[in-house]
Amino acid sequence: MESFNSRLKKAMEYKNIKPAELSKLTGIGKSSISQWLSGKYSAKQDKIFIVAKALNVNPSWLIGADVPMTDETVLDRIYHVADKLNKDRQEKVYEFAEQQYNEQNNVVELPTNNEVEIYGAVSAGTGEYLLDGKPELVEYDGDVPVHDFAVVVNGDSMLPLFDDKQIIFVKKTTEVRSGQIVIADYDQQAFVKKYVSDESGSRFVSLNKKYDDMPIDGNHESSIFGVVVL
C-alpha cells in the first residue's frame, strides 16, 4: 500500500503543481505541505478532502486505496501526458491515435452485456450473509471488469470509497496484501473492509472512522473470500 506522501507527490507531479502553489489553492501552510511530502506527518481527514479537491484526485486514492487516481476521462489523461512531450513525440502520439481511429472504423463491436449476477450483500455496517443458492441477475450501468462474483454493499462504513447499495466486483483469493479491500467472513457474516496487517496486528478496517476496527485473532472466526477489483 502506497503512503499518503507518495500519492501526494504523484498527484502534484501529474498536475505540475509546486508546494507553494498548492498552499495558495488550499489555504494550507507551506510548512504542513512540506512535512506531508517528507513523510513526517500525514494529513488529517478534513485536510485530505481539501487537498484532493484542489488536485482533482480521488480522496480514497490519496490515502492509498486501490482505486483510480482521478475521474478524468481517457482523453484528459492523454492530454496531460502529451502536453509534456516535445513536438516530435507529440506527432507520434497523433499518428498512433489516427491509426487506432482508422482500425476502429473497420471493426464491428458487439453490444456490451450490462447484466451481472449478484451473489447477495456484504455489509459496510453490521453484517450480511452471502447467497448459497442461485444468484440474482440485475442490470448494471457501467463497464464490468474481470471478476469471479459480484455483491451489493449495504451500509456506510466504507464511505467515501463505496456507497450504500453500490455493486462491487470480486476476484476470489485467500492471499491478500495489507491495504487491499477485501470481502471477508467474520464470525459467520460477510463484510467489505480494508485488510490491514502491521506491527499492531491484523484487522479489518472501515474507511468511515465512526466504525471500530475488527481484530483478527483467536476470539473471532474469520476468512477471506476475495479482493475487490472495482
C-alpha positions in Angstrom: 0.0 0.0 0.0 1.4 3.4 -1.0 1.8 6.0 1.6 0.0 9.4 1.7 3.2 11.3 1.0 4.0 9.1 -2.1 0.5 9.6 -3.5 0.6 13.3 -2.8 3.9 13.6 -4.7 2.5 11.7 -7.7 -0.6 13.9 -7.8 1.4 17.1 -7.6 3.8 15.9 -10.3 0.9 14.8 -12.5 -0.8 18.2 -12.2 2.6 20.1 -12.3 1.8 21.9 -9.1 4.5 23.1 -6.7 4.1 23.2 -2.9 3.8 27.0 -2.8 1.0 26.8 -5.4 -0.8 24.0 -3.6 -0.6 26.2 -0.4 -2.3 29.1 -2.2 -5.0 26.8 -3.7 -5.9 25.2 -0.3 -5.0 27.8 2.3 -2.8 25.2 4.0 0.6 26.4 5.2 3.7 25.5 3.1 5.3 24.0 6.2 2.5 21.5 6.6 2.7 20.5 2.9 6.5 20.1 3.2 6.1 17.9 6.2 3.5 15.7 4.4 5.8 15.4 1.4 8.7 14.3 3.6 6.6 11.7 5.2 7.0 13.2 8.7 3.3 13.6 9.1 0.1 12.6 7.3 -2.8 15.0 6.7 -5.9 14.8 8.8 -9.2 13.7 7.1 -10.5 17.3 6.6 -7.3 18.4 5.0 -7.2 15.3 2.8 -10.5 16.3 1.2 -9.3 19.9 0.7 -6.1 18.7 -1.0 -7.9 16.1 -3.1 -10.4 18.8 -4.4 -7.5 21.2 -5.2 -5.6 18.5 -7.1 -8.8 17.0 -8.6 -8.0 13.5 -7.4 -10.0 10.8 -5.6 -9.5 11.3 -1.8 -9.6 7.5 -1.3 -6.7 7.2 -3.8 -4.8 9.9 -2.0 -4.8 7.9 1.3 -3.6 4.7 -0.5 -6.7 2.9 -1.6 -6.6 0.7 -4.7 -8.9 3.0 -6.8 -8.3 5.2 -9.8 -6.5 8.5 -9.1 -9.0 10.7 -10.9 -12.4 10.7 -12.5 -10.8 12.3 -15.6 -11.7 10.8 -19.0 -9.1 8.9 -21.0 -8.8 12.0 -23.3 -8.0 14.2 -20.3 -5.2 11.8 -19.2 -3.8 11.6 -22.8 -3.7 15.4 -22.9 -1.9 15.7 -19.6 0.8 13.3 -20.8 1.1 14.6 -24.4 1.3 18.2 -23.3 4.7 17.3 -21.6 6.2 15.7 -24.7 8.4 17.5 -27.2 6.9 18.2 -30.7 8.3 15.1 -32.4 6.9 12.8 -29.7 3.5 14.6 -29.9 3.5 13.9 -33.6 4.0 10.2 -32.9 1.1 10.2 -30.4 -1.1 11.8 -33.0 -0.1 9.3 -35.7 -0.8 6.4 -33.3 -4.2 7.9 -32.4 -5.1 8.3 -36.1 -4.0 4.7 -36.8 -6.3 3.5 -34.0 -9.2 5.5 -35.4 -8.8 4.0 -38.9 -8.6 0.5 -37.4 -11.7 1.2 -35.3 -13.7 2.0 -38.5 -13.1 -1.5 -39.8 -14.2 -3.3 -36.6 -17.7 -4.3 -35.7 -18.1 -4.1 -31.9 -20.5 -6.5 -30.1 -23.0 -4.9 -27.8 -22.0 -4.7 -24.1 -23.7 -7.1 -21.7 -24.9 -4.8 -18.9 -26.3 -7.6 -16.7 -24.4 -9.1 -13.8 -25.1 -11.9 -11.3 -25.3 -10.7 -7.7 -24.4 -13.2 -5.0 -26.0 -11.4 -2.1 -24.9 -8.5 0.0 -21.9 -7.6 2.1 -22.0 -5.2 5.0 -20.4 -1.9 5.3 -22.0 -1.9 8.7 -23.3 -4.7 10.9 -23.0 -7.9 8.9 -24.7 -9.7 6.0 -24.9 -13.2 4.5 -23.8 -14.2 1.0 -26.2 -16.3 -1.0 -25.7 -20.0 -1.0 -28.1 -20.6 -3.9 -28.9 -19.1 -7.3 -27.6 -15.6 -7.9 -29.9 -12.7 -8.8 -29.4 -11.2 -12.3 -29.6 -7.4 -12.3 -28.9 -4.6 -14.8 -25.6 -2.7 -14.4 -24.9 0.6 -15.9 -21.1 0.6 -16.5 -18.1 -1.4 -17.5 -17.9 -4.9 -16.0 -14.4 -5.8 -15.0 -13.0 -9.4 -15.0 -14.3 -10.9 -11.7 -15.5 -14.1 -10.1 -18.6 -12.8 -8.3 -20.4 -9.5 -7.6 -22.1 -8.3 -4.4 -24.1 -5.3 -3.2 -22.8 -3.1 -0.4 -25.1 -2.4 2.5 -24.3 0.4 4.8 -21.9 3.4 5.0 -18.8 2.1 6.8 -16.7 2.2 3.5 -17.6 5.8 2.5 -16.3 7.6 0.6 -15.0 4.6 -1.4 -18.2 2.7 -1.7 -21.8 4.0 -1.4 -24.7 2.2 0.1 -26.3 -0.2 -2.5 -23.3 0.0 -4.8 -22.4 -3.1 -6.8 -18.8 -4.2 -6.4 -16.8 -6.9 -8.2 -14.6 -9.5 -6.5 -11.7 -11.8 -7.5 -11.6 -15.0 -5.4 -8.4 -15.4 -3.4 -7.2 -16.1 0.1 -3.9 -14.4 -0.4 -4.1 -10.6 0.2 -1.8 -7.7 1.0 -2.2 -5.2 3.7 -4.2 -2.2 2.4 -6.3 -4.2 -0.1 -10.1 -4.0 0.1 -11.5 -7.5 0.7 -14.7 -9.4 1.1 -14.4 -11.3 4.4 -16.3 -13.7 6.6 -16.1 -12.5 10.2 -18.0 -14.6 12.8 -20.1 -16.1 10.0 -21.2 -12.8 8.5 -19.9 -11.2 5.3 -18.2 -7.8 5.3 -16.4 -5.5 2.9 -13.4 -3.9 4.7 -9.8 -2.9 4.2 -7.4 -5.6 5.4 -4.6 -4.2 7.5 -1.6 -6.1 8.9 1.2 -4.2 10.7 3.1 -4.2 14.0 -0.2 -3.7 15.8 -1.6 -7.0 14.4 -4.1 -7.9 11.7 -7.6 -6.4 11.5 -10.4 -5.4 9.2 -10.8 -1.6 9.0 -13.7 0.6 7.9 -12.9 3.8 6.0 -15.7 5.6 7.8 -14.0 6.2 11.2 -17.2 6.0 13.2 -16.9 2.2 12.9 -14.4 0.3 15.1 -11.7 -1.9 13.7 -12.4 -5.7 13.7 -9.4 -7.6 15.1 -8.4 -10.8 13.5 -7.5 -13.0 16.4 -8.4 -16.2 18.3 -11.6 -14.7 19.7 -13.1 -14.4 16.2 -13.7 -16.8 13.3 -12.5 -15.1 10.1 -11.6 -15.9 6.5 -11.3 -14.0 3.2 -13.5 -14.7 0.1 -11.6 -12.4 -2.3 -10.3 -8.9 -3.2 -12.5 -6.1 -4.6 -11.5 -5.1 -8.1 -14.0 -2.2 -8.5 
